[in-house]
């Protein structure tokens, strides 16, 4: 289904304070879209993060197609990009809505006119809960807010704040993993919580969980554990159906899972009628797929484990300038923790763009990142570098990249076709 909603957000404008640019005067996205300037001809500074438009489009369309073929839906996690231009493309490709992690992210998504927002956490602050419900009630018809519950405290708070105006609020019972993140720890306790939620007048729509809490590896025994957890989600959904705990018994029960690292297992376990024949509505929440990477997700890419799927493509590069070559075999590059993710891996050297003495033909990088400071990257074993050369870097874990950049150029080939603004 093509999204009929056009999100509403300000057109980005690059100014003198925008990292990665040294514009003599404000540069509006409207002008960039009109002129499609060459990246090399823009007044850029370093470091600079860029987005590959073709890769973004490929990733969005590939995942949308896989979801459609599998009979599941996706609410891309907005925490990855917090970029309305990217979310608009995902909605246009058929996304159900957006997943968010915090009330602030939910407010932002609703302010753009996002029609359906899933807050993948429990609301525990009455002020935030009341504010979000007020915004949803005042939004266009059809706007919905779904959120998790995993405690009696959360149920009571939502019931109190939403009293008399909760028809656009849906709740999912979250099933967790012992010793890990949020969520009720057993199916029995989750059923009891669902009973409390229904008794309090909340609209229970289904269940949710995060299979990534089970393990971080793809060893066969760990994949089996992920499958067992997802089977428990289905069991919980079945007990909600048989117990008459859903707000609308005629509607499919919602089962929501993450889908970033183990989507192949998710698609193998979750879809299909429950044992009693009740239909299910599987809703994925993956966000990282849209940008992919050269590290964590390239190693674990679960989408490539699905027969007939196309491999996702890394869509982010960070360009940094060689600042110093103080000794043989070591170069210091002007890229640091304020510019690139470092929670999973260090940046991956991709290309060297020589700039000294008029040399501009890029070559494959051979070096390796060995250390990262606030503003410096230590590069080893890259021959022939001189200060002023540019190094193109791939990243690992896109969910901790976009928060470091306010405006990123969207590049098609050697042309900048738009500006992508983030709202962290």
N, C-alpha and C positions, 0 to 999 in steps of 0.2 A: 504494500500500500504506500503510495506517495504521500508524504506529509503535506497537508493543505495549509500549514501554518508557516508564516514567515516570521522569524524571530526579530525582535526590535532591540537594536543596540546601537550606540554611537559609532560613527565611522572613525577608525583609528587615525591619529595624527602623530607623526614623528616630530619631536621637538629637540632642542639642544640638550635636554636632560635624558633623552632616550638612549639607553645603552646600545652600543654597536653602530651608532650613527653620529655624523658631525655635520648635520644639515645647517646651511647658512640661514635658513628660514623654515618655518613649519612645512612639512610635507604630508599632504593628506592622501589617504588611501584612494580616494576618487581620482586623483591625478595619476597615481601609480597604475590603476586599472585602465585609465585612458591611454597612457604613454607606453606602458609595458617596457620600462627601461632595462637595459642590460645591467646585471648585477655589478659587473666590473666598472660601470660608468657612474654608479651612485656614490655619494659622499659617505663612505663607510668608515667605521673605526673598528678596532679589534679588542676583545673577541666579539664574534657575531654568530648567533645561532640562526640557521636557515631551515625552512621546511620545503621538502620536495613535493610539489603538487601532484605529480603523477603517482608517486608512491602512496600518498594519502588517499587519493582516489581509488587506487588499486586495492588498498587494504579495506577501505570502507565497503566497496562493492563486493569484494571477495567474501567478507564475513557476512554481509547482508544476504548474499546468494546461498551460502552454506546454511544460514539460519532458516531461510525460506525452504530449502530442500529438506531440512531436518524437522520442519514443522514447529520451530521454536521462535521466540521473540528475543530482542536484545534492547536493553536500556543502557547504553554505553555510560561507563562511569566518568562523570565530568571532572573528577579530581585529577585526571591525567592532564588535561589541557586547560580547563576552565576557559575555553575559547568559544564564543558563540558562533563564529564563522565555521569552525570545525563541527560543532554540534548541529548546525543547520544542514551541513552536508550529510551527516549521519541520519538525521530525521528524514531528509529527502530520499534517502536510500531505504527507508522503511523502519527505522528504529521506533520502538514504542514510545520512548521518552528519554529521560536522563536519570541516571543514578547519581546521588550525591552522598557525601560522608558527614556533612555538618549542617546545622541550621543556616549558617552564613551562606554556604554553597546553595542550599535550597532557595533562600531568598534571592540570590543572584539568578538562578535558573528561572524562577518564577517571574522575576523582573523583566526577563527577555521575552516572556510569553510562552515558555516551554509548557506544552499542554499536560504532560504527565511527569511527575517527579517522584522517584523512589528514594527516600532517605534511609540508607542502609545502616541505621543505628537507631537506638531507642531515644525518644525525646524525654529528657529528665528535668528540663527547666520549664517552668510554667510560662515564663515570659516568652521564650522561644516558641513553645507550643502554641500559645495564644496568637502570637504574631503570624505564624505560618498559616494557621487555620483562617485567620482574618484575611490574609492575602489570597488564599485559595477561594474563599467565599466570594471575594470581590473580583475574582478573575473571570474571564469569559467562560461561558457554559461549556462543560466538558472537562475543565481543568480538574486534575486530581492530585492529591498528595497521599502517597503510601509511606508507611514507616514500620520499623520493627518494634516488637515488644519482647522483652526477655525477663520481666520482673513484675511482681504485683504492684510495686511502686509506680512503674511506668504505666501500667494499666489504669490505676486509680487517677494518676495525673491526667492522662489523655481523656478519660471519661469525664473528669471534672471540667477541664478546659473546653472540650468539644461538645458539652451538653447542649442539645438543641440545634447544633449546626455541624454535625459530623457526617453529613451525607456524602461529602466529597473526600472524606478521610478513610483510608483503608489500612488495616494492620496485618502484618505477617508475623507469625510466631517464629522466632529465631532459635534454631537448634545449633548449639555450639559443640566444641571439642574439649574434653577435659584438659585442663592445664594451659589452654590456649586463649583465644580471644572471646568476645562476647557470645551470648547465646545460652539458652537453657541446656543443662548438661545431659538430661535423659529424655527419651520420648515420653515417658509417663509424666514427668514434671511439665513437659511442654503441653501435653493434653490438658493437664490441670490448669495451666495458665490460659489456654484457649477457652476453657470453660469460664474462667473468671472474666476474661475479656468480653465474651458474649453476654454474661450476666450483667456486666457494666454498661452494655449497650453499644459496644464498639463493633465496627464492621470487620469481622475476621474474614480475610480473603484467601489465606493459605499459609505457606511456610517458606522459610528462607534459611540459607546457611552459606558458609564460606569454606569450600573444600580445600582451599589453599592452607588452612590451618592444620590440616592433617599431616602434611609432609612438604618438604621442599625439593624432593628428588623424584625421578621417574623410574626408579628401580621397580621391577615387577611386583615385589612384595608391598612397596609403598603405593603403587597404582591400585593394588587390590584393597588396601586400607581406604583409599579414596573412594573406591567403589562401594565399600561397606558403609561408609558415612553417607554417601548419596542414597543408598538403599534405605538407610534409617530416615532420611528426609521423606522418601516416598511412603515409608511406613507411617510416619507422623501425619502426612497428608491424608492417607487412607483413614486413619483414626479420626481425623477431623470430619471427614465425610460421613463415616458410619456413625459418629457420635452426634450428627446434626449440629455441628458447631460453626458452619459457614454462614455468612450473612445471606448469601443467595445460593440455596441448594441446587438450583438449576444451572448455575455457572460453573465452568471448569475450575478446579482448585488450582491456585497459583503455587508453583514450586520454583523458587528463584535460587540460582547458584552463581558463583563468580564467573568461571569460564575463561580465566586468563591462562593458567598453566596446565589445566587438566580438562579442557573443553571436550577432548575426545572421549574421556570417561563420562563426563556429564551427558553428552549426547547418546552414549551407549546405555546409560542407566535410567535417566529421568523421563524421557518421553514415553508415551504410550499409556493406555488406560490403567487405572489402579485395579487391584485384584477383584474388586466388586463391580468393575466396569465403568467407574466414574472417570470422566475425561480430565486431563491435566493441561495446564497452561504453563509451559516452561519459559522462564524469563531469565536470560543471562545478563550479567552486569559488567562484563569485561570492558576495560578502558584502554589498556596498554596497546591493544592490537592496532589502534589507529595510527600510531607512530612507529611501532615495533622498535627494534634497535640492532646494534652490532654486538651485543653482549648477552645478557641474561635471557632475553626472549628468542634470540637467534639460536641459543643452545637448547632451549627447552620447547621451542615452538610447537604447541600442541595442534595448531591448525593444520600443520603439514602432516600430522599423523592420521588425518581423516582422509580416506580414499577419495581420489578425484579432486582434492583441494589444491589451490595454488599457494605457493609459499608467500608469506607476507614479506614486505620490503621495508627496510629501514628508511624512515622519512626525515630524519634529523641529522644535520651536520653542524658542527661548531668549528668555526675558523679562528685560529689563534696565530699570533705573530711570534716568530722566534725573537726573543729579547737578548739572549746572550749565548755564546758558545765558549764558556770559560775554560774548558779543558777537553782533550780528545775523548770522543765518545759520549759527551754530555751536552745537551742543549736545554736551555730554560725557555719555556713557551708561556706567553701571557694568557694563560687559561687557568682558572683555579676553582676552588670549591664553590665560589659564588656564581659560577658559570655552567658547570657540568655536574651530573650525578656522580656520586662516589660511594653510595651505600652498598652496591653490588660488585662493581668492577671499576677500574680506572678507565679513562677514555681510550678508544682504539684508534691509533694512527692509520689514516686511510691514504691521503695524498699529500705530497709536498708541492707547493706552488712557489717556485723560485721568483723572487722579486728583485734581487740585486743585479746590477749591471744589465737591466732590461730583459733578463731571462723570464719567460712566463709560461713555458710549456710544463704542465704538471707531470709528476711521475709518482708511481706507487711508493708509499712509505714502507720502510723496512724496519723502523725502530719500534721501541716499546715504551709505554708509559710505566714509570716505576714509583712515582711519588707525586702527591698533589698537595700544595699549600693553598692558602686563601686565594692567592692571585698568580701562582706559578705552577706549571707542570714540568716535571723532570722527565726528559726524553733521553733514552739511552740508545746507542748503536744506530743512529741515523746519519749516514755519511754525507758530507758535502753541504751541510747547512751553514748559512751565514745569517747574522742578524738582519731582520727585515723579511726573510722568507715566511710564507704562510703555510700552516699545517692544518689540513682538514681532518677533523676527528669524528669518529662515530661514538655513540654513547651507549651506556648500559642502564636500563630501567628508565623509560621515558616519564614515569609518574613523578620523578624528582628532577625533571629537566625544565618543564614549562614554567614552574614557579619562579625560576631565576631570570625570566625574560618577560618584559612587558609587551613588546611588539617584535614579531618575527616576520621577515620577508618570506612570502610564498613564491617559490621559484618553479618555473617551467622551462627546462633546458637552461639557457643562460639568461632568461628574462625573469624579472620580478613582475608578477601579475596581480598581487594583492598584498595587503598587510594583515597579519593575524594578531589580534590583541588578546591578552589573557587578563583574567579578573580574579587573581588570588588575594 
